[in-house]
Amino acid sequence: MYDYQNEPHRVIFMIDSKSFYASVEAVEMQLNPLRAILVVMSAAENTGSGLVLAASPMAKKIFGISNVTRARDVPIDDPRLIVRPPRMNLYIQENLRINRIFQQFTAEVDIHPYSIDESLLDMTDSWHLFGATPHEVARQIQLTVKKVTGIYLTVGIGDNPVLAKLALDLEAKKNHSLIAEWHYEDVPDKLWPITQLTDVWSIGQRTADKLNQRGIQSMADLAILIHIC
């Protein structure tokens, strides 16, 4: 087993606003973002063009809608489904508001917005001020943002930004708590068994196909190849 003692150990939170655009629209309508059946779509309801920019968890579950579903494939006539046009200025303002809340838990210099719905927080020097464990602090951040904005957060915790991102994408989004924590020692058990390579951040379908063609069927195969090289 590799000795990780000399690797940099920090406390990194990668935080995602769950189904962000759809959640903002649900909150604006005084609906629970996790229960609302709602999509944000780039086209008017009576057209066949455009894309779904965001779908609520229930819209994904009931209708199988994803964030790249074509407008023509959205059942806009179903009375259960709420279709909203995008309002980017509103989403930007909500993102800024959420990042200001993060400043209650760590210094502004340690907050790094990654996209309109994700931010990386370096909590190394501050997490112990708010709880007994990083997991407990992540829960406090979730509850604070939910109380102020109505938005649910998913949190990946890691020893470095990559581990935090992997924890977010591969585990936290599936957990009831919407929190997951990965350390270097977890990689063989949690990352290497993955065979659906596109589930891993930064691996698209074309890259996955090329890797498969070269006999790489899992992240363990990829780790072995990198080690050999």
DRENTOR-852642 format. One record per residue: x, y, z of N, C-alpha, C, CB in turn; residue number from 1. Coordinates in Angstrom, 3 decimals, decimal comma. Each point is the difference from the previous one (the first is absolute). Glycine has a CB too. Layout:
! residues N
((X Y Z) (X Y Z) (X Y Z) (X Y Z) NUM)
...
This chain:
! residues 229
((0,844 -1,194 0,000) (-0,844 1,194 0,000) (0,880 1,245 0,000) (-1,835 -1,240 1,224) 1)
((1,470 2,206 -2,020) (0,770 1,239 -0,108) (-0,050 0,774 1,316) (-0,483 0,098 -2,472) 2)
((1,585 0,501 2,844) (0,085 0,804 1,216) (-0,362 1,450 -0,342) (1,794 -1,538 0,976) 3)
((-2,899 1,994 -0,426) (-0,508 1,340 -0,330) (0,456 1,069 0,989) (-1,969 -1,090 -1,039) 4)
((2,876 0,746 1,937) (0,414 0,947 1,033) (0,563 1,293 -0,570) (0,461 -1,931 1,462) 5)
((0,243 1,829 -2,579) (0,648 1,181 -0,565) (-0,887 0,787 -0,957) (2,134 -1,195 0,246) 6)
((-3,351 0,707 -0,472) (-0,938 0,727 -0,861) (-0,621 1,168 0,777) (-0,490 -2,122 -1,311) 7)
((0,150 3,206 0,629) (-0,631 1,129 0,704) (-1,391 -0,382 0,503) (1,298 1,616 -1,431) 8)
((-1,539 -1,413 2,705) (-1,284 -0,310 0,609) (-0,684 1,309 0,412) (0,864 -2,260 0,814) 9)
((-1,905 2,601 -1,538) (-0,789 1,174 0,332) (-1,452 -0,440 0,199) (1,567 1,535 -1,314) 10)
((-2,397 -0,622 1,689) (-1,428 -0,296 0,133) (-0,716 0,843 -1,037) (0,178 -0,549 2,498) 11)
((-0,532 -0,095 -3,594) (-0,609 0,686 -1,135) (-1,462 -0,413 -0,115) (2,225 0,100 -1,196) 12)
((-3,104 0,893 1,067) (-1,413 -0,250 -0,278) (-0,275 0,379 -1,457) (-0,653 0,430 2,439) 13)
((0,108 -1,354 -3,213) (-0,529 0,333 -1,324) (-1,508 -0,004 0,137) (2,000 -1,010 -1,258) 14)
((-2,617 2,156 1,038) (-1,424 0,166 0,298) (-0,776 0,302 -1,272) (0,562 0,820 2,305) 15)
((-1,623 -1,582 -2,486) (-0,863 0,136 -1,177) (-1,405 0,383 0,450) (1,376 -1,703 -1,280) 16)
((-1,957 2,712 0,637) (-1,401 0,350 0,239) (-0,857 -0,940 -0,836) (0,563 2,449 0,482) 17)
((-1,316 -3,293 0,176) (-0,696 -1,100 -0,655) (-1,030 0,509 -1,013) (0,348 -1,390 2,056) 18)
((-0,207 0,909 -3,329) (-0,927 0,389 -1,089) (-0,254 1,504 0,062) (-1,104 -2,291 0,042) 19)
((2,175 3,060 -0,121) (-0,011 1,401 0,421) (-1,077 0,845 -0,672) (2,409 -0,238 0,400) 20)
((-2,402 0,314 -1,731) (-0,977 0,868 -0,669) (-1,428 -0,410 0,359) (1,623 0,364 -1,889) 21)
((-1,882 -1,675 1,844) (-1,343 -0,491 0,316) (-0,344 0,276 1,454) (0,234 -1,779 -1,746) 22)
((0,748 1,661 2,634) (-0,247 0,255 1,415) (-0,332 1,465 0,250) (1,541 -1,875 0,580) 23)
((-0,814 2,775 -1,236) (-0,278 1,437 0,159) (-1,424 0,301 -0,460) (2,448 0,558 -0,345) 24)
((-2,838 -1,115 -0,788) (-1,351 0,240 -0,507) (-1,054 -0,580 0,943) (0,895 -0,024 -2,345) 25)
((-0,625 -1,143 2,906) (-0,945 -0,611 0,935) (-0,170 0,876 1,238) (0,644 -2,285 -0,833) 26)
((0,467 2,775 1,372) (-0,066 0,861 1,183) (-0,769 1,273 -0,310) (2,180 -0,929 0,814) 27)
((-1,971 1,489 -2,006) (-0,725 1,207 -0,405) (-1,507 -0,243 -0,017) (1,979 0,712 -1,365) 28)
((-2,391 -1,954 1,098) (-1,415 -0,361 -0,025) (-0,469 -0,542 1,343) (0,209 -0,484 -2,433) 29)
((0,647 0,597 3,449) (-0,290 -0,481 1,354) (-0,265 -1,504 0,021) (-0,937 2,250 0,556) 30)
((1,728 -2,976 -1,361) (-0,077 -1,454 -0,054) (1,288 -0,592 0,554) (-1,541 0,101 -2,004) 31)
((1,454 -1,319 2,515) (1,189 -0,706 0,452) (0,788 -0,476 -1,222) (-1,167 -0,721 2,144) 32)
((2,442 1,082 -2,273) (0,770 -0,384 -1,189) (0,100 -1,502 -0,215) (1,275 2,069 0,307) 33)
((-1,336 -2,851 0,767) (0,118 -1,446 -0,136) (-1,317 -0,663 -0,368) (1,838 0,070 1,646) 34)
((-2,943 0,653 -1,477) (-1,306 -0,579 -0,304) (-0,644 0,593 -1,253) (-0,278 -0,405 2,426) 35)
((0,685 1,601 -2,793) (-0,580 0,641 -1,189) (0,344 -0,800 -1,253) (0,162 2,258 1,113) 36)
((-1,104 -2,324 -2,033) (0,210 -0,677 -1,286) (0,180 1,115 -1,023) (-1,397 -2,093 0,637) 37)
((2,628 2,479 -0,884) (0,275 1,250 -0,711) (1,244 -0,125 -0,872) (-1,072 1,279 1,867) 38)
((1,013 -0,620 -3,024) (1,178 0,111 -0,854) (0,200 1,453 -0,398) (-0,336 -2,350 -0,856) 39)
((1,580 2,726 0,672) (0,349 1,287 -0,595) (0,417 -0,301 -1,433) (0,736 1,048 2,243) 40)
((-1,468 -0,455 -3,205) (0,199 -0,356 -1,402) (0,276 1,246 -0,821) (-1,502 -1,991 0,267) 41)
((2,404 1,867 -1,195) (0,457 1,161 -0,760) (-0,936 0,396 -1,129) (2,292 -0,665 0,570) 42)
((-3,402 -0,054 -0,732) (-0,937 0,325 -1,077) (-1,384 0,256 0,585) (1,327 -1,397 -1,636) 43)
((-2,153 2,098 0,849) (-1,381 0,213 0,418) (-0,738 -1,340 0,011) (0,025 2,355 -0,950) 44)
((-1,093 -2,433 1,721) (-0,680 -1,264 0,209) (-0,569 -0,591 -1,285) (-0,528 0,771 2,283) 45)
((0,173 0,056 -3,254) (-0,670 -0,514 -1,204) (0,952 -0,177 -1,181) (-2,076 1,110 0,782) 46)
((3,372 -1,172 -0,507) (0,952 -0,225 -1,079) (0,664 -1,349 0,171) (0,389 2,462 -0,216) 47)
((0,228 -2,931 -0,842) (0,671 -1,293 0,049) (1,501 0,122 0,057) (-1,884 -0,943 -1,238) 48)
((2,393 2,150 1,435) (1,444 0,196 0,032) (0,441 0,362 1,408) (-0,014 0,731 -2,406) 49)
((1,325 -0,737 2,603) (0,536 0,375 1,295) (0,369 -1,200 0,843) (-1,355 2,046 -0,108) 50)
((1,849 -1,752 1,310) (0,491 -1,030 0,907) (-0,501 0,233 1,416) (2,024 -0,274 -1,432) 51)
((-2,097 -0,802 2,182) (-0,211 0,099 1,440) (1,334 0,387 0,635) (-1,885 -1,738 -0,035) 52)
((1,902 2,837 0,748) (1,222 0,456 0,673) (0,111 -0,574 1,408) (-0,077 2,104 -1,349) 53)
((-1,055 -2,410 1,945) (0,000 -0,590 1,340) (-1,328 -0,694 0,239) (1,587 1,771 0,849) 54)
((-1,512 -2,894 -0,176) (-1,201 -0,745 0,365) (0,049 -0,291 1,487) (-0,174 -1,026 -2,309) 55)
((-0,946 1,177 2,971) (-0,060 -0,322 1,423) (0,156 -1,505 0,185) (-1,489 2,001 0,440) 56)
((1,877 -2,441 0,764) (0,127 -1,439 0,235) (-1,263 -0,782 -0,323) (1,639 0,536 1,748) 57)
((-2,812 0,024 -1,451) (-1,248 -0,715 -0,280) (-0,308 -0,040 -1,491) (-0,850 0,689 2,237) 58)
((1,220 0,364 -2,969) (-0,195 -0,023 -1,455) (0,881 -1,059 -0,630) (-0,578 2,436 0,011) 59)
((1,779 -2,600 0,522) (0,891 -1,054 -0,492) (-0,573 -1,378 0,312) (1,974 1,522 0,307) 60)
((-2,509 -1,660 0,904) (-0,508 -1,302 0,434) (-1,266 -0,398 -0,751) (0,992 0,416 2,247) 61)
((-1,932 0,499 -2,378) (-1,304 -0,325 -0,584) (0,057 -0,079 -1,519) (-1,089 1,110 1,938) 62)
((1,780 -0,166 -2,568) (-0,012 0,092 -1,455) (1,309 -0,420 -0,661) (-1,633 1,814 0,259) 63)
((2,662 -2,088 0,530) (1,285 -0,366 -0,590) (0,673 1,147 -0,711) (-0,854 -2,277 -0,243) 64)
((0,534 3,502 0,630) (0,567 1,184 -0,645) (1,393 0,256 0,570) (-2,313 0,989 -0,368) 65)
((3,263 -0,675 -0,500) (1,343 0,359 0,439) (0,292 1,437 -0,406) (0,766 -2,404 -0,188) 66)
((0,418 2,870 0,552) (0,354 1,386 -0,292) (0,363 0,237 -1,462) (0,783 0,182 2,331) 67)
((-0,849 -1,221 -3,144) (0,265 0,189 -1,431) (-1,154 -0,522 -0,852) (2,457 -0,184 0,454) 68)
((-3,603 -0,046 0,174) (-1,163 -0,462 -0,749) (-0,455 1,082 -0,969) (-0,692 -1,471 1,925) 69)
((0,396 1,068 -3,160) (-0,514 0,939 -0,988) (-1,409 0,439 0,374) (1,421 -1,066 -1,778) 70)
((-1,730 2,327 1,484) (-1,315 0,531 0,344) (-1,128 -0,830 -0,617) (1,016 2,280 0,162) 71)
((-0,791 -2,796 -1,370) (-1,051 -0,782 -0,662) (-0,312 -1,299 0,730) (0,718 0,989 -2,156) 72)
((0,186 -1,420 3,039) (-0,209 -1,252 0,736) (-0,560 0,232 1,404) (1,868 -1,000 -1,308) 73)
((-2,172 2,241 1,622) (-0,549 0,331 1,319) (-1,528 -0,032 -0,072) (2,030 1,435 0,554) 74)
((-2,693 -2,157 0,339) (-1,471 -0,095 -0,029) (-0,651 1,261 0,553) (0,178 -2,482 0,248) 75)
((-0,105 3,563 -1,025) (-0,472 1,303 0,489) (-1,502 0,035 0,225) (1,884 1,053 -1,199) 76)
((-2,631 -1,993 0,632) (-1,457 -0,014 0,183) (-0,415 -0,742 1,268) (-0,257 0,103 -2,477) 77)
((1,188 -0,733 3,140) (-0,332 -0,703 1,238) (-0,207 1,037 1,103) (1,330 -2,061 -0,711) 78)
((-2,515 2,084 1,322) (-0,294 1,048 0,998) (0,873 -0,072 1,246) (-2,314 -0,015 -0,832) 79)
((2,998 -1,111 1,046) (0,856 -0,120 1,179) (1,304 0,772 -0,158) (-1,003 -2,233 0,436) 80)
((1,401 2,485 -1,673) (1,315 0,577 -0,271) (-0,066 1,513 -0,121) (0,651 -2,106 -1,149) 81)
((0,191 2,791 1,909) (0,139 1,451 -0,095) (1,194 0,307 -0,895) (-1,021 0,345 2,310) 82)
((0,809 0,475 -3,323) (1,066 0,387 -0,922) (0,278 1,491 0,175) (-0,663 -1,820 -1,658) 83)
((1,917 2,136 1,961) (0,378 1,387 0,223) (1,105 0,419 -0,968) (-0,651 -0,215 2,418) 84)
((0,618 1,457 -2,914) (1,091 0,499 -0,832) (1,188 0,362 0,876) (-1,641 0,860 -1,706) 85)
((2,848 -0,903 1,157) (1,193 0,332 0,806) (0,057 1,479 0,355) (1,215 -1,870 -1,106) 86)
((-0,712 2,139 2,294) (0,201 1,380 0,468) (1,407 0,077 0,591) (-2,509 0,352 0,478) 87)
((3,477 -0,168 -1,349) (1,394 -0,114 0,404) (0,404 1,047 1,031) (0,483 -0,935 -2,237) 88)
((-0,989 2,145 2,124) (0,354 1,027 0,979) (-0,427 -0,406 1,407) (-0,215 1,744 -1,784) 89)
((-0,951 -2,369 1,880) (-0,486 -0,464 1,296) (0,916 -1,086 0,553) (-2,359 0,562 -0,671) 90)
((2,780 -1,494 -0,185) (0,859 -1,097 0,458) (1,367 0,528 0,438) (-1,197 -1,582 -1,554) 91)
((1,705 2,566 0,838) (1,285 0,595 0,377) (-0,108 0,664 1,373) (0,566 0,365 -2,435) 92)
((-1,654 0,365 2,664) (-0,186 0,664 1,289) (-0,124 -1,015 1,137) (-1,117 1,910 -1,178) 93)
((0,424 -3,017 0,921) (-0,132 -1,024 1,036) (1,340 -0,686 0,271) (-2,392 -0,354 -0,681) 94)
((3,163 0,153 -0,368) (1,336 -0,574 0,177) (0,869 0,911 0,863) (-0,197 -1,147 -2,230) 95)
((0,143 2,448 1,965) (0,778 0,953 0,794) (-0,468 0,005 1,450) (0,361 1,407 -2,046) 96)
((-1,655 -1,532 2,241) (-0,534 -0,015 1,359) (0,479 -1,236 0,771) (-2,014 1,276 -0,804) 97)
((2,013 -2,421 0,125) (0,469 -1,225 0,645) (1,485 0,100 0,334) (-1,745 -1,315 -1,235) 98)
((2,538 1,866 0,320) (1,433 0,136 0,275) (0,271 0,986 1,133) (0,465 -0,539 -2,390) 99)
((-1,341 1,515 2,563) (0,152 0,899 1,153) (-0,276 -0,743 1,308) (-0,672 1,958 -1,440) 100)
((-0,260 -2,892 1,405) (-0,263 -0,812 1,193) (1,220 -0,839 0,345) (-2,450 -0,070 -0,560) 101)
((3,133 -0,434 -0,455) (1,209 -0,792 0,246) (1,037 0,794 0,791) (-0,431 -1,266 -2,117) 102)
((0,422 2,594 1,950) (0,967 0,843 0,704) (-0,218 0,000 1,505) (0,145 1,416 -2,026) 103)
((-1,286 -1,933 2,485) (-0,220 -0,148 1,439) (0,828 -1,157 0,564) (-2,321 0,933 -0,272) 104)
((2,823 -1,798 -0,624) (0,666 -1,216 0,445) (1,485 -0,058 -0,377) (-2,192 -1,132 -0,197) 105)
((2,619 1,938 -0,741) (1,415 0,045 -0,361) (0,304 1,347 -0,651) (0,068 -2,521 -0,306) 106)
((1,214 2,848 0,186) (0,396 1,297 -0,541) (-0,350 0,102 -1,483) (1,852 0,126 1,689) 107)
((-2,138 1,084 -2,122) (-0,363 0,216 -1,404) (1,093 -0,507 -0,941) (-1,357 1,995 0,682) 108)
((2,616 -1,859 -0,281) (1,108 -0,431 -0,843) (0,018 -1,516 -0,170) (1,305 1,990 0,758) 109)
((-1,973 -2,715 0,138) (-0,030 -1,458 -0,065) (-1,253 -0,540 -0,673) (1,362 -0,032 2,055) 110)
((-2,134 0,915 -2,678) (-1,208 -0,398 -0,737) (0,282 0,175 -1,485) (-1,539 0,670 1,927) 111)
((1,385 -1,746 -2,681) (0,328 0,017 -1,425) (-1,202 -0,480 -0,810) (2,445 -0,403 0,517) 112)
((-3,247 1,327 -1,061) (-1,116 -0,419 -0,856) (0,515 -0,790 -1,196) (-1,327 2,013 0,718) 113)
((0,741 -3,165 -0,946) (0,410 -0,872 -1,096) (-0,932 0,145 -1,192) (0,971 -1,598 1,652) 114)
((-2,230 1,826 -1,381) (-1,005 0,233 -1,031) (-1,152 0,734 0,668) (0,673 -2,082 -1,342) 115)
((-1,754 2,293 0,625) (-1,119 0,743 0,581) (-0,683 -0,785 1,114) (-0,331 1,136 -2,193) 116)
((0,560 -2,451 2,243) (-0,654 -0,778 1,053) (0,971 -0,801 0,862) (-1,968 -0,134 -1,477) 117)
((3,274 0,325 1,300) (0,984 -0,720 0,812) (1,068 0,964 0,514) (-0,415 -2,105 -1,330) 118)
((0,825 1,858 2,559) (1,096 0,775 0,583) (0,900 -0,915 0,805) (-1,439 2,059 0,081) 119)
((2,729 -1,733 -0,081) (0,978 -0,736 0,786) (0,381 0,855 1,196) (0,874 -1,229 -2,047) 120)
((-0,977 0,647 3,233) (0,352 0,700 1,222) (1,176 -0,716 0,667) (-2,393 0,800 0,293) 121)
((3,442 -0,058 -0,009) (1,109 -0,544 0,786) (-0,323 0,274 1,472) (1,721 0,369 -1,896) 122)
((-2,131 -1,423 2,593) (-0,441 0,123 1,385) (1,090 -0,384 1,001) (-2,311 -0,475 -0,776) 123)
((3,535 0,285 0,294) (1,078 -0,524 0,839) (0,188 0,797 1,285) (1,103 -0,810 -2,061) 124)
((-1,112 2,126 1,956) (0,308 0,843 1,154) (-1,227 0,447 0,783) (1,982 0,756 -1,234) 125)
((-3,176 -1,162 0,803) (-1,188 0,545 0,667) (-1,031 -1,029 0,432) (0,377 1,996 -1,326) 126)
((-0,335 -3,212 0,783) (-1,103 -0,925 0,272) (-0,149 -0,266 1,497) (0,368 -1,055 -2,244) 127)
((0,755 0,987 2,973) (-0,042 -0,350 1,423) (-0,690 1,068 0,850) (2,098 -1,292 -0,335) 128)
((-2,338 2,465 -0,243) (-0,694 1,064 0,720) (-1,504 -0,227 0,045) (1,799 1,567 -0,684) 129)
((-2,295 -2,503 -0,144) (-1,445 -0,142 -0,161) (-0,542 -1,383 0,343) (0,173 1,711 -1,739) 130)
((0,689 -2,661 2,027) (-0,496 -1,327 0,318) (1,115 -0,957 0,353) (-1,903 0,411 -1,502) 131)
((1,491 -1,605 1,929) (0,976 -0,994 0,434) (0,653 -0,724 -1,162) (-1,309 -0,276 2,069) 132)
((0,640 0,234 -3,215) (0,522 -0,678 -1,187) (-0,333 0,814 -1,241) (-0,244 -2,248 1,121) 133)
((0,987 2,076 -2,219) (-0,364 0,666 -1,251) (-1,410 -0,358 -0,463) (2,407 0,002 -0,620) 134)
((-2,804 -1,253 0,831) (-1,354 -0,419 -0,393) (-1,050 0,833 0,736) (0,838 -2,342 -0,443) 135)
((-0,623 2,567 1,720) (-0,942 0,801 0,795) (-0,063 1,433 -0,508) (0,463 -1,445 1,993) 136)
((0,684 1,994 -2,384) (0,031 1,367 -0,525) (-0,697 0,070 -1,360) (2,153 0,431 1,240) 137)
((-1,944 -1,442 -2,072) (-0,685 -0,039 -1,292) (-1,508 0,019 0,199) (1,924 -1,266 -0,998) 138)
((-2,398 0,542 2,004) (-1,433 -0,005 0,299) (-0,474 1,380 0,431) (0,159 -2,406 0,658) 139)
((0,649 3,104 0,132) (-0,366 1,360 0,409) (-0,123 0,920 -1,212) (1,162 -0,357 2,199) 140)
((-0,233 0,236 -3,133) (-0,061 0,828 -1,211) (-1,260 -0,319 -0,788) (2,511 0,101 -0,093) 141)
((-2,822 -1,382 -0,052) (-1,232 -0,392 -0,692) (-1,226 0,652 0,637) (1,072 -2,180 -0,627) 142)
((-1,168 2,074 1,940) (-1,176 0,508 0,711) (-0,095 1,520 -0,092) (0,135 -1,952 1,559) 143)
((1,019 2,628 -1,486) (-0,008 1,465 -0,081) (-0,468 0,470 -1,366) (1,861 0,093 1,660) 144)
((-1,317 -0,683 -2,714) (-0,403 0,388 -1,363) (-1,460 -0,343 -0,251) (2,350 -0,351 -0,797) 145)
((-2,791 -0,812 1,277) (-1,413 -0,379 -0,171) (-0,917 0,995 0,702) (0,666 -2,418 -0,156) 146)
((-0,300 2,832 1,361) (-0,838 0,938 0,753) (-0,089 1,354 -0,698) (0,637 -1,172 2,114) 147)
((0,475 1,648 -2,651) (0,045 1,343 -0,590) (-0,559 0,026 -1,419) (1,988 0,494 1,414) 148)
((-1,672 -1,523 -2,201) (-0,335 0,039 -1,437) (-1,011 -1,048 -0,446) (2,255 0,878 -0,356) 149)
((-2,446 -1,925 1,147) (-0,871 -1,091 -0,426) (0,685 -1,031 -0,862) (-1,842 1,577 0,128) 150)
((3,133 -1,382 -0,414) (0,744 -0,882 -0,899) (0,677 -1,114 0,797) (0,373 1,914 -1,603) 151)
((-0,444 -3,128 1,065) (0,696 -1,133 0,598) (1,417 -0,092 -0,574) (-2,198 -1,228 0,327) 152)
((3,156 0,901 0,522) (1,390 -0,140 -0,422) (0,455 -1,443 0,109) (0,452 2,344 0,724) 153)
((0,413 -2,737 -1,655) (0,703 -1,269 0,066) (1,467 0,314 0,262) (-1,655 -1,154 -1,581) 154)
((2,286 0,408 2,499) (1,363 0,337 0,422) (0,913 -1,219 -0,099) (-0,913 1,766 1,540) 155)
((1,999 -1,612 -2,280) (1,068 -0,989 -0,011) (1,170 0,531 0,811) (-0,732 -0,868 -2,260) 156)
((1,244 0,051 3,171) (1,119 0,388 0,860) (1,202 -0,861 -0,368) (-1,566 0,705 1,888) 157)
((2,725 -0,079 -2,065) (1,178 -0,771 -0,387) (1,287 0,600 0,511) (-1,219 -0,721 -1,998) 158)
((2,289 -0,077 1,922) (1,323 0,472 0,404) (0,582 0,993 -0,995) (0,362 -2,166 1,155) 159)
((-0,891 2,176 -2,362) (0,411 0,966 -1,019) (-1,200 0,273 -0,902) (2,426 -0,801 0,071) 160)
((-2,328 1,767 -0,981) (-1,159 0,334 -0,823) (-0,514 -1,161 -0,860) (0,858 2,312 -0,027) 161)
((0,042 -3,126 -0,510) (-0,444 -1,112 -0,843) (-0,819 -1,001 0,812) (2,026 0,299 -1,458) 162)
((-1,544 -0,648 2,645) (-0,735 -0,941 0,837) (-1,349 0,577 0,428) (2,176 -0,950 0,804) 163)
((-2,212 2,241 -0,530) (-1,267 0,631 0,369) (-0,989 -0,040 -1,162) (1,222 1,491 1,605) 164)
((-0,738 -1,243 -2,809) (-0,862 -0,047 -1,184) (-0,494 -1,420 -0,259) (1,245 1,951 -0,974) 165)
((-0,378 -2,935 1,116) (-0,413 -1,392 -0,198) (-1,006 -0,420 1,066) (2,228 -0,515 -1,039) 166)
((-1,999 0,936 2,270) (-0,950 -0,317 1,067) (-1,367 0,611 -0,290) (1,893 -0,111 1,644) 167)
((-1,884 1,336 -2,159) (-1,244 0,677 -0,353) (-0,754 -0,754 -1,083) (1,037 2,177 0,624) 168)
((-0,355 -2,438 -1,743) (-0,661 -0,563 -1,175) (-0,366 -1,467 0,158) (1,245 1,629 -1,357) 169)
((-0,378 -2,398 1,993) (-0,156 -1,455 -0,006) (-0,718 -0,553 1,222) (2,056 -0,088 -1,327) 170)
((-2,091 0,853 2,405) (-0,632 -0,541 1,215) (-1,008 0,947 0,630) (2,063 -1,285 0,387) 171)
((-1,690 2,544 -0,178) (-0,877 0,910 0,736) (-1,364 0,148 -0,647) (2,010 1,206 0,766) 172)
((-2,037 -1,149 -2,096) (-1,270 0,196 -0,703) (-0,948 -1,188 0,161) (1,207 1,436 -1,636) 173)
((-0,669 -2,572 2,086) (-0,823 -1,186 0,206) (-0,369 -0,202 1,469) (1,091 -1,023 -1,988) 174)
((-0,403 1,714 2,876) (-0,231 -0,175 1,433) (-1,210 0,800 0,465) (2,449 -0,385 0,328) 175)
((-3,160 -0,155 0,651) (-1,156 0,709 0,557) (0,422 1,338 0,597) (-1,120 -2,200 0,472) 176)
((2,296 2,234 0,137) (0,499 1,238 0,621) (0,501 1,009 -1,015) (0,608 -1,329 1,986) 177)
((-0,379 0,877 -3,222) (0,619 0,820 -1,052) (1,417 0,445 0,391) (-2,292 0,789 -0,683) 178)
((2,953 -1,605 1,508) (1,378 0,259 0,411) (0,801 -1,287 -0,143) (-0,738 1,824 1,608) 179)
((1,976 -1,711 -2,094) (0,917 -1,141 -0,045) (1,410 0,498 0,243) (-1,503 -1,249 -1,603) 180)
((2,337 0,396 2,170) (1,368 0,380 0,354) (0,965 -1,059 -0,535) (-0,810 1,223 2,084) 181)
((1,781 -0,762 -2,875) (1,006 -0,898 -0,566) (1,397 0,430 0,446) (-1,488 -0,451 -1,992) 182)
((2,281 -0,560 2,359) (1,403 0,221 0,316) (0,867 -0,814 -0,964) (-0,565 0,433 2,442) 183)
((1,853 -0,157 -2,449) (0,900 -0,729 -0,903) (-0,178 -1,504 0,138) (1,635 1,882 0,140) 184)
((-1,782 -2,335 1,098) (-0,083 -1,432 0,263) (-1,272 -0,630 -0,568) (1,342 0,380 2,054) 185)
((-2,337 0,443 -2,400) (-1,262 -0,518 -0,525) (0,051 -0,307 -1,496) (-1,154 1,296 1,766) 186)
((2,166 -0,773 -2,448) (0,039 -0,098 -1,457) (-0,083 -1,445 -0,514) (1,350 2,089 0,002) 187)
((-0,563 -3,033 0,538) (-0,094 -1,375 -0,528) (-1,393 -0,613 0,137) (2,390 -0,273 0,571) 188)
((-3,085 0,585 0,524) (-1,306 -0,599 0,244) (-1,139 0,743 -0,685) (0,879 -0,803 2,158) 189)
((-0,744 2,122 -2,313) (-1,117 0,795 -0,502) (0,138 0,418 -1,462) (-0,293 0,801 2,302) 190)
((1,526 -0,571 -2,751) (0,196 0,495 -1,363) (0,369 -1,109 -0,983) (0,708 2,171 0,973) 191)
((0,233 -3,007 -0,606) (0,488 -0,999 -0,941) (-1,060 -0,978 -0,498) (2,157 0,216 1,127) 192)
((-3,163 -0,616 -0,334) (-0,986 -0,958 -0,519) (-0,937 0,558 -1,058) (0,124 -1,078 2,178) 193)
((-0,123 2,387 -2,399) (-0,955 0,604 -0,941) (0,300 -0,446 -1,426) (-0,258 1,988 1,519) 194)
((-0,778 -2,525 -2,170) (0,130 -0,440 -1,400) (-0,722 0,941 -0,962) (0,171 -2,361 0,802) 195)
((-1,117 3,121 -0,306) (-0,667 0,999 -0,837) (0,871 1,254 0,024) (-2,348 -0,950 0,481) 196)
((3,307 0,994 -1,395) (1,034 1,034 0,068) (-0,559 1,411 -0,124) (1,579 -1,640 -0,957) 197)
((-2,687 1,781 0,253) (-0,578 1,336 -0,181) (-0,583 0,555 1,294) (-0,497 -0,595 -2,363) 198)
((0,374 -0,236 3,390) (-0,460 0,505 1,294) (1,073 0,847 0,670) (-1,472 -2,005 0,245) 199)
((2,707 1,859 -0,712) (1,121 0,686 0,635) (0,211 1,365 -0,638) (1,074 -2,209 0,536) 200)
((-0,938 3,191 0,299) (0,192 1,387 -0,439) (1,107 0,098 -1,043) (-0,778 0,803 2,242) 201)
((0,482 -0,117 -3,324) (0,909 0,330 -1,110) (0,125 -1,110 -1,043) (1,242 1,426 1,590) 202)
((-1,889 -2,582 -1,376) (0,035 -1,065 -1,016) (-1,316 0,004 -0,760) (1,573 -1,406 1,411) 203)
((-1,517 1,874 -2,663) (-1,180 0,006 -0,857) (-0,141 -1,319 -0,740) (0,209 2,475 -0,254) 204)
((-1,280 -2,592 -0,528) (-0,272 -1,265 -0,681) (1,081 -0,335 -1,018) (-2,437 0,389 0,332) 205)
((2,933 0,587 -1,067) (1,033 -0,278 -1,004) (1,283 -0,493 0,661) (-0,994 1,751 -1,501) 206)
((1,361 -1,110 2,611) (1,194 -0,445 0,726) (-0,199 -1,407 0,548) (0,532 2,381 0,599) 207)
((-1,729 -2,634 -0,038) (-0,289 -1,334 0,545) (0,077 -1,060 -1,093) (-1,470 1,034 1,755) 208)
((0,945 -0,719 -2,939) (0,045 -0,958 -1,114) (1,446 -0,308 -0,391) (-2,221 0,858 -0,829) 209)
((3,043 0,167 0,775) (1,410 -0,205 -0,357) (0,717 -0,845 1,048) (-0,002 2,195 -1,208) 210)
((-0,303 -1,941 2,470) (0,609 -0,792 1,071) (-0,452 -1,460 -0,088) (0,092 2,051 1,471) 211)
((-1,388 -2,263 -1,726) (-0,523 -1,364 -0,139) (0,681 -0,735 -1,142) (-2,196 0,760 0,915) 212)
((2,425 -0,044 -2,016) (0,650 -0,610 -1,160) (1,425 -0,435 0,319) (-1,419 1,406 -1,492) 213)
((2,009 -0,777 2,474) (1,369 -0,346 0,408) (0,022 -0,983 1,176) (0,746 2,251 -0,800) 214)
((-1,910 -2,835 1,072) (-0,081 -1,016 1,037) (-0,176 0,526 1,406) (1,377 -1,348 -1,449) 215)
((-1,645 2,629 1,575) (-0,207 0,602 1,322) (-1,495 0,006 0,282) (2,092 1,452 -0,208) 216)
((-2,528 -2,340 1,091) (-1,422 -0,169 0,281) (-0,406 0,538 1,366) (0,040 -1,991 -1,458) 217)
((0,929 2,372 2,256) (-0,305 0,505 1,344) (1,044 1,036 0,393) (-1,087 -2,196 0,649) 218)
((0,794 2,916 0,432) (0,973 0,966 0,503) (1,227 -0,709 0,550) (-1,855 1,592 0,532) 219)
((1,694 -2,829 -0,079) (1,161 -0,782 0,443) (0,940 -0,261 -1,172) (-1,390 -1,078 1,806) 220)
((0,817 0,728 -2,970) (0,821 -0,202 -1,199) (0,777 1,269 -0,333) (-1,657 -1,686 -0,866) 221)
((0,975 2,829 0,986) (0,649 1,275 -0,315) (1,120 0,293 1,003) (-2,156 0,857 -1,003) 222)
((1,909 -1,155 2,279) (1,015 0,223 1,035) (1,234 -0,854 -0,261) (-1,806 0,543 1,655) 223)
((1,585 -1,798 -2,072) (1,121 -0,889 -0,288) (0,815 0,515 -1,181) (-1,317 -1,934 0,897) 224)
((0,603 2,407 -1,932) (0,690 0,536 -1,188) (0,840 1,224 0,368) (-1,864 -0,853 -1,472) 225)
((1,304 1,742 2,272) (0,733 1,198 0,404) (1,218 -0,377 0,836) (-2,132 1,332 -0,048) 226)
((1,970 -2,337 0,918) (1,110 -0,444 0,841) (1,124 -0,562 -0,840) (-1,593 -0,480 1,844) 227)
((1,228 -0,306 -2,877) (1,006 -0,605 -0,882) (0,750 1,077 -0,775) (-1,410 -2,072 -0,203) 228)
((0,652 3,062 -0,263) (0,612 1,048 -0,794) (0,875 0,920 0,848) (-1,945 -0,116 -1,551) 229)
